[in-house]
């Protein structure tokens, strides 16, 4: 009996013109997003090359900037901590 209830609960709605249009909109958005992601990747690679760093390093730094901007630019209060971490990783 539980099996019949499960099947009824999972019953899929019929495809309508409205739902088809919504699916087409999602497909369009995904294609735009994919193109934008590729353009972003290329831009990061170009700037990283100009800076002489790997794209992963630049990307991480950009993520930190974004994170700090979202918090209101509190980076100055963390400068000593960041300098310590940098020294830690550069210590021979």
N, CA, C and O atoms as a GROMACS GRO file, in nm:
protein
  368
    1UNK      N    1   0.082  -0.120   0.000
    1UNK     CA    2   0.000   0.000   0.000
    1UNK      C    3   0.086   0.126   0.000
    1UNK      O    4   0.051   0.225  -0.064
    2UNK      N    5   0.195   0.123   0.070
    2UNK     CA    6   0.285   0.237   0.073
    2UNK      C    7   0.337   0.268  -0.066
    2UNK      O    8   0.355   0.384  -0.103
    3UNK      N    9   0.361   0.163  -0.144
    3UNK     CA   10   0.413   0.181  -0.278
    3UNK      C   11   0.317   0.262  -0.365
    3UNK      O   12   0.362   0.347  -0.442
    4UNK      N   13   0.186   0.238  -0.354
    4UNK     CA   14   0.088   0.314  -0.430
    4UNK      C   15   0.087   0.461  -0.389
    4UNK      O   16   0.076   0.549  -0.474
    5UNK      N   17   0.099   0.488  -0.260
    5UNK     CA   18   0.102   0.626  -0.213
    5UNK      C   19   0.225   0.699  -0.265
    5UNK      O   20   0.216   0.815  -0.307
    6UNK      N   21   0.339   0.631  -0.264
    6UNK     CA   22   0.462   0.691  -0.314
    6UNK      C   23   0.448   0.730  -0.460
    6UNK      O   24   0.490   0.838  -0.501
    7UNK      N   25   0.389   0.642  -0.539
    7UNK     CA   26   0.372   0.669  -0.681
    7UNK      C   27   0.278   0.787  -0.704
    7UNK      O   28   0.302   0.867  -0.795
    8UNK      N   29   0.174   0.798  -0.625
    8UNK     CA   30   0.081   0.910  -0.640
    8UNK      C   31   0.145   1.042  -0.601
    8UNK      O   32   0.121   1.144  -0.665
    9UNK      N   33   0.227   1.040  -0.496
    9UNK     CA   34   0.292   1.162  -0.449
    9UNK      C   35   0.393   1.214  -0.551
    9UNK      O   36   0.416   1.334  -0.560
   10UNK      N   37   0.453   1.125  -0.626
   10UNK     CA   38   0.558   1.161  -0.721
   10UNK      C   39   0.500   1.192  -0.859
   10UNK      O   40   0.575   1.225  -0.951
   11UNK      N   41   0.371   1.182  -0.875
   11UNK     CA   42   0.307   1.200  -1.005
   11UNK      C   43   0.352   1.331  -1.068
   11UNK      O   44   0.342   1.438  -1.008
   12UNK      N   45   0.401   1.320  -1.188
   12UNK     CA   46   0.456   1.435  -1.259
   12UNK      C   47   0.344   1.510  -1.331
   12UNK      O   48   0.253   1.449  -1.387
   13UNK      N   49   0.353   1.643  -1.330
   13UNK     CA   50   0.255   1.726  -1.398
   13UNK      C   51   0.275   1.714  -1.549
   13UNK      O   52   0.385   1.684  -1.596
   14UNK      N   53   0.171   1.739  -1.622
   14UNK     CA   54   0.178   1.735  -1.768
   14UNK      C   55   0.253   1.858  -1.818
   14UNK      O   56   0.246   1.966  -1.759
   15UNK      N   57   0.324   1.839  -1.926
   15UNK     CA   58   0.395   1.948  -1.989
   15UNK      C   59   0.294   2.041  -2.056
   15UNK      O   60   0.213   1.999  -2.137
   16UNK      N   61   0.302   2.168  -2.019
   16UNK     CA   62   0.215   2.269  -2.079
   16UNK      C   63   0.301   2.368  -2.156
   16UNK      O   64   0.424   2.365  -2.145
   17UNK      N   65   0.237   2.455  -2.232
   17UNK     CA   66   0.312   2.558  -2.305
   17UNK      C   67   0.387   2.647  -2.207
   17UNK      O   68   0.500   2.688  -2.233
   18UNK      N   69   0.325   2.676  -2.095
   18UNK     CA   70   0.388   2.762  -1.993
   18UNK      C   71   0.512   2.695  -1.934
   18UNK      O   72   0.616   2.759  -1.919
   19UNK      N   73   0.501   2.567  -1.901
   19UNK     CA   74   0.615   2.495  -1.845
   19UNK      C   75   0.725   2.480  -1.949
   19UNK      O   76   0.843   2.493  -1.918
   20UNK      N   77   0.686   2.451  -2.074
   20UNK     CA   78   0.785   2.440  -2.181
   20UNK      C   79   0.859   2.571  -2.198
   20UNK      O   80   0.981   2.571  -2.215
   21UNK      N   81   0.789   2.682  -2.193
   21UNK     CA   82   0.852   2.814  -2.204
   21UNK      C   83   0.947   2.836  -2.087
   21UNK      O   84   1.056   2.890  -2.106
   22UNK      N   85   0.908   2.796  -1.968
   22UNK     CA   86   0.995   2.810  -1.851
   22UNK      C   87   1.122   2.728  -1.868
   22UNK      O   88   1.231   2.774  -1.832
   23UNK      N   89   1.110   2.608  -1.922
   23UNK     CA   90   1.226   2.523  -1.947
   23UNK      C   91   1.317   2.587  -2.051
   23UNK      O   92   1.439   2.588  -2.036
   24UNK      N   93   1.258   2.640  -2.157
   24UNK     CA   94   1.337   2.708  -2.259
   24UNK      C   95   1.412   2.827  -2.200
   24UNK      O   96   1.527   2.852  -2.237
   25UNK      N   97   1.348   2.902  -2.109
   25UNK     CA   98   1.412   3.015  -2.043
   25UNK      C   99   1.532   2.969  -1.959
   25UNK      O  100   1.636   3.034  -1.958
   26UNK      N  101   1.516   2.858  -1.890
   26UNK     CA  102   1.626   2.804  -1.809
   26UNK      C  103   1.742   2.762  -1.899
   26UNK      O  104   1.858   2.789  -1.867
   27UNK      N  105   1.711   2.696  -2.010
   27UNK     CA  106   1.816   2.656  -2.104
   27UNK      C  107   1.891   2.778  -2.155
   27UNK      O  108   2.014   2.778  -2.162
   28UNK      N  109   1.818   2.882  -2.190
   28UNK     CA  110   1.879   3.006  -2.239
   28UNK      C  111   1.970   3.068  -2.133
   28UNK      O  112   2.081   3.110  -2.162
   29UNK      N  113   1.922   3.072  -2.009
   29UNK     CA  114   2.001   3.128  -1.899
   29UNK      C  115   2.128   3.045  -1.875
   29UNK      O  116   2.234   3.101  -1.851
   30UNK      N  117   2.116   2.914  -1.882
   30UNK     CA  118   2.233   2.827  -1.862
   30UNK      C  119   2.336   2.851  -1.972
   30UNK      O  120   2.456   2.852  -1.944
   31UNK      N  121   2.291   2.869  -2.094
   31UNK     CA  122   2.385   2.895  -2.205
   31UNK      C  123   2.455   3.029  -2.186
   31UNK      O  124   2.575   3.040  -2.210
   32UNK      N  125   2.381   3.130  -2.144
   32UNK     CA  126   2.442   3.261  -2.117
   32UNK      C  127   2.544   3.249  -2.005
   32UNK      O  128   2.654   3.302  -2.014
   33UNK      N  129   2.506   3.180  -1.899
   33UNK     CA  130   2.595   3.162  -1.785
   33UNK      C  131   2.724   3.091  -1.827
   33UNK      O  132   2.832   3.130  -1.783
   34UNK      N  133   2.713   2.990  -1.909
   34UNK     CA  134   2.831   2.916  -1.955
   34UNK      C  135   2.923   3.008  -2.035
   34UNK      O  136   3.045   3.002  -2.018
   35UNK      N  137   2.867   3.092  -2.121
   35UNK     CA  138   2.948   3.186  -2.199
   35UNK      C  139   3.015   3.288  -2.108
   35UNK      O  140   3.132   3.321  -2.125
   36UNK      N  141   2.940   3.337  -2.009
   36UNK     CA  142   2.995   3.435  -1.916
   36UNK      C  143   3.105   3.374  -1.830
   36UNK      O  144   3.205   3.440  -1.801
   37UNK      N  145   3.088   3.249  -1.789
   37UNK     CA  146   3.191   3.181  -1.710
   37UNK      C  147   3.319   3.164  -1.791
   37UNK      O  148   3.428   3.182  -1.738
   38UNK      N  149   3.306   3.130  -1.918
   38UNK     CA  150   3.423   3.115  -2.004
   38UNK      C  151   3.492   3.251  -2.024
   38UNK      O  152   3.615   3.258  -2.021
   39UNK      N  153   3.414   3.356  -2.044
   39UNK     CA  154   3.472   3.490  -2.060
   39UNK      C  155   3.543   3.532  -1.931
   39UNK      O  156   3.651   3.592  -1.937
   40UNK      N  157   3.485   3.503  -1.816
   40UNK     CA  158   3.546   3.535  -1.688
   40UNK      C  159   3.678   3.460  -1.671
   40UNK      O  160   3.778   3.518  -1.628
   41UNK      N  161   3.678   3.333  -1.705
   41UNK     CA  162   3.799   3.251  -1.695
   41UNK      C  163   3.910   3.312  -1.781
   41UNK      O  164   4.025   3.322  -1.737
   42UNK      N  165   3.876   3.351  -1.902
   42UNK     CA  166   3.974   3.410  -1.992
   42UNK      C  167   4.026   3.544  -1.939
   42UNK      O  168   4.145   3.574  -1.950
   43UNK      N  169   3.937   3.624  -1.881
   43UNK     CA  170   3.977   3.754  -1.825
   43UNK      C  171   4.072   3.734  -1.706
   43UNK      O  172   4.172   3.805  -1.693
   44UNK      N  173   4.040   3.639  -1.621
   44UNK     CA  174   4.126   3.611  -1.506
   44UNK      C  175   4.262   3.564  -1.553
   44UNK      O  176   4.365   3.607  -1.499
   45UNK      N  177   4.266   3.476  -1.651
   45UNK     CA  178   4.393   3.427  -1.704
   45UNK      C  179   4.476   3.541  -1.762
   45UNK      O  180   4.598   3.545  -1.742
   46UNK      N  181   4.412   3.634  -1.834
   46UNK     CA  182   4.484   3.746  -1.895
   46UNK      C  183   4.542   3.839  -1.789
   46UNK      O  184   4.658   3.880  -1.800
   47UNK      N  185   4.465   3.872  -1.687
   47UNK     CA  186   4.514   3.961  -1.582
   47UNK      C  187   4.622   3.890  -1.499
   47UNK      O  188   4.721   3.952  -1.461
   48UNK      N  189   4.603   3.764  -1.472
   48UNK     CA  190   4.702   3.688  -1.397
   48UNK      C  191   4.836   3.687  -1.471
   48UNK      O  192   4.943   3.701  -1.411
   49UNK      N  193   4.829   3.669  -1.601
   49UNK     CA  194   4.951   3.669  -1.682
   49UNK      C  195   5.020   3.805  -1.673
   49UNK      O  196   5.142   3.811  -1.660
   50UNK      N  197   4.943   3.913  -1.680
   50UNK     CA  198   5.001   4.048  -1.668
   50UNK      C  199   5.066   4.069  -1.532
   50UNK      O  200   5.169   4.137  -1.521
   51UNK      N  201   5.007   4.010  -1.428
   51UNK     CA  202   5.062   4.022  -1.292
   51UNK      C  203   5.178   3.927  -1.268
   51UNK      O  204   5.256   3.947  -1.175
   52UNK      N  205   5.189   3.825  -1.350
   52UNK     CA  206   5.293   3.726  -1.331
   52UNK      C  207   5.260   3.626  -1.222
   52UNK      O  208   5.350   3.574  -1.155
   53UNK      N  209   5.130   3.598  -1.204
   53UNK     CA  210   5.087   3.499  -1.106
   53UNK      C  211   4.998   3.398  -1.176
   53UNK      O  212   4.951   3.420  -1.288
   54UNK      N  213   4.975   3.287  -1.109
   54UNK     CA  214   4.884   3.186  -1.164
   54UNK      C  215   4.740   3.236  -1.151
   54UNK      O  216   4.708   3.314  -1.061
   55UNK      N  217   4.655   3.191  -1.240
   55UNK     CA  218   4.516   3.235  -1.238
   55UNK      C  219   4.447   3.195  -1.108
   55UNK      O  220   4.359   3.267  -1.060
   56UNK      N  221   4.484   3.081  -1.050
   56UNK     CA  222   4.426   3.038  -0.923
   56UNK      C  223   4.458   3.135  -0.810
   56UNK      O  224   4.375   3.160  -0.723
   57UNK      N  225   4.580   3.189  -0.811
   57UNK     CA  226   4.621   3.286  -0.710
   57UNK      C  227   4.538   3.414  -0.724
   57UNK      O  228   4.486   3.466  -0.626
   58UNK      N  229   4.528   3.462  -0.847
   58UNK     CA  230   4.449   3.584  -0.870
   58UNK      C  231   4.303   3.561  -0.834
   58UNK      O  232   4.240   3.646  -0.771
   59UNK      N  233   4.251   3.447  -0.872
   59UNK     CA  234   4.111   3.416  -0.842
   59UNK      C  235   4.086   3.415  -0.691
   59UNK      O  236   3.985   3.467  -0.644
   60UNK      N  237   4.178   3.356  -0.616
   60UNK     CA  238   4.166   3.353  -0.470
   60UNK      C  239   4.169   3.494  -0.412
   60UNK      O  240   4.092   3.528  -0.323
   61UNK      N  241   4.259   3.577  -0.464
   61UNK     CA  242   4.268   3.715  -0.417
   61UNK      C  243   4.140   3.792  -0.449
   61UNK      O  244   4.092   3.870  -0.366
   62UNK      N  245   4.087   3.771  -0.566
   62UNK     CA  246   3.962   3.837  -0.603
   62UNK      C  247   3.849   3.793  -0.511
   62UNK      O  248   3.767   3.874  -0.468
   63UNK      N  249   3.845   3.663  -0.480
   63UNK     CA  250   3.743   3.612  -0.387
   63UNK      C  251   3.755   3.678  -0.250
   63UNK      O  252   3.655   3.709  -0.186
   64UNK      N  253   3.879   3.699  -0.206
   64UNK     CA  254   3.899   3.767  -0.077
   64UNK      C  255   3.848   3.910  -0.084
   64UNK      O  256   3.782   3.957   0.008
   65UNK      N  257   3.878   3.979  -0.193
   65UNK     CA  258   3.831   4.117  -0.210
   65UNK      C  259   3.679   4.122  -0.206
   65UNK      O  260   3.621   4.206  -0.138
   66UNK      N  261   3.616   4.032  -0.279
   66UNK     CA  262   3.469   4.029  -0.283
   66UNK      C  263   3.413   4.002  -0.144
   66UNK      O  264   3.320   4.069  -0.099
   67UNK      N  265   3.470   3.904  -0.075
   67UNK     CA  266   3.424   3.869   0.059
   67UNK      C  267   3.438   3.988   0.153
   67UNK      O  268   3.347   4.018   0.230
   68UNK      N  269   3.551   4.056   0.147
   68UNK     CA  270   3.573   4.171   0.235
   68UNK      C  271   3.481   4.288   0.199
   68UNK      O  272   3.432   4.357   0.288
   69UNK      N  273   3.458   4.309   0.070
   69UNK     CA  274   3.365   4.415   0.029
   69UNK      C  275   3.225   4.388   0.083
   69UNK      O  276   3.156   4.480   0.127
   70UNK      N  277   3.184   4.261   0.079
   70UNK     CA  278   3.051   4.225   0.129
   70UNK      C  279   3.039   4.248   0.279
   70UNK      O  280   2.930   4.272   0.330
   71UNK      N  281   3.152   4.240   0.349
   71UNK     CA  282   3.151   4.263   0.493
   71UNK      C  283   3.176   4.409   0.528
   71UNK      O  284   3.184   4.444   0.645
   72UNK      N  285   3.188   4.494   0.428
   72UNK     CA  286   3.206   4.636   0.454
   72UNK      C  287   3.352   4.680   0.454
   72UNK      O  288   3.384   4.784   0.512
   73UNK      N  289   3.438   4.605   0.393
   73UNK     CA  290   3.578   4.645   0.383
   73UNK      C  291   3.653   4.643   0.514
   73UNK      O  292   3.724   4.738   0.546
   74UNK      N  293   3.638   4.538   0.591
   74UNK     CA  294   3.701   4.527   0.722
   74UNK      C  295   3.843   4.474   0.714
   74UNK      O  296   3.901   4.437   0.816
   75UNK      N  297   3.899   4.472   0.596
   75UNK     CA  298   4.031   4.412   0.576
   75UNK      C  299   4.140   4.482   0.657
   75UNK      O  300   4.232   4.416   0.705
   76UNK      N  301   4.130   4.613   0.674
   76UNK     CA  302   4.234   4.686   0.747
   76UNK      C  303   4.251   4.631   0.888
   76UNK      O  304   4.363   4.622   0.937
   77UNK      N  305   4.142   4.595   0.952
   77UNK     CA  306   4.151   4.543   1.088
   77UNK      C  307   4.215   4.405   1.091
   77UNK      O  308   4.258   4.360   1.197
   78UNK      N  309   4.222   4.338   0.978
   78UNK     CA  310   4.279   4.204   0.972
   78UNK      C  311   4.417   4.204   0.908
   78UNK      O  312   4.475   4.098   0.886
   79UNK      N  313   4.472   4.321   0.879
   79UNK     CA  314   4.598   4.330   0.807
   79UNK      C  315   4.710   4.256   0.880
   79UNK      O  316   4.787   4.184   0.818
   80UNK      N  317   4.720   4.275   1.011
   80UNK     CA  318   4.825   4.207   1.087
   80UNK      C  319   4.810   4.056   1.078
   80UNK      O  320   4.909   3.984   1.064
   81UNK      N  321   4.687   4.008   1.085
   81UNK     CA  322   4.663   3.863   1.074
   81UNK      C  323   4.703   3.812   0.936
   81UNK      O  324   4.764   3.706   0.924
   82UNK      N  325   4.669   3.886   0.833
   82UNK     CA  326   4.703   3.844   0.697
   82UNK      C  327   4.854   3.847   0.676
   82UNK      O  328   4.909   3.758   0.611
   83UNK      N  329   4.921   3.947   0.730
   83UNK     CA  330   5.066   3.954   0.718
   83UNK      C  331   5.131   3.836   0.788
   83UNK      O  332   5.228   3.778   0.738
   84UNK      N  333   5.079   3.799   0.906
   84UNK     CA  334   5.133   3.684   0.978
   84UNK      C  335   5.116   3.556   0.897
   84UNK      O  336   5.208   3.476   0.887
   85UNK      N  337   4.998   3.537   0.840
   85UNK     CA  338   4.971   3.417   0.760
   85UNK      C  339   5.065   3.415   0.639
   85UNK      O  340   5.118   3.310   0.603
   86UNK      N  341   5.084   3.530   0.577
   86UNK     CA  342   5.174   3.538   0.461
   86UNK      C  343   5.317   3.500   0.504
   86UNK      O  344   5.384   3.424   0.434
   87UNK      N  345   5.362   3.552   0.616
   87UNK     CA  346   5.496   3.517   0.665
   87UNK      C  347   5.505   3.368   0.693
   87UNK      O  348   5.607   3.306   0.664
   88UNK      N  349   5.400   3.311   0.750
   88UNK     CA  350   5.398   3.168   0.780
   88UNK      C  351   5.422   3.085   0.654
   88UNK      O  352   5.504   2.994   0.652
   89UNK      N  353   5.349   3.117   0.549
   89UNK     CA  354   5.358   3.038   0.427
   89UNK      C  355   5.487   3.066   0.349
   89UNK      O  356   5.530   2.982   0.269
   90UNK      N  357   5.549   3.181   0.371
   90UNK     CA  358   5.673   3.214   0.301
   90UNK      C  359   5.797   3.181   0.384
   90UNK      O  360   5.909   3.204   0.339
   91UNK      N  361   5.778   3.129   0.505
   91UNK     CA  362   5.890   3.098   0.593
   91UNK      C  363   5.968   2.979   0.538
   91UNK      O  364   5.909   2.877   0.501
   92UNK      N  365   6.097   2.993   0.533
   92UNK     CA  366   6.181   2.884   0.480
   92UNK      C  367   6.233   2.798   0.587
   92UNK      O  368   6.305   2.702   0.561
   0.00000   0.00000   0.00000
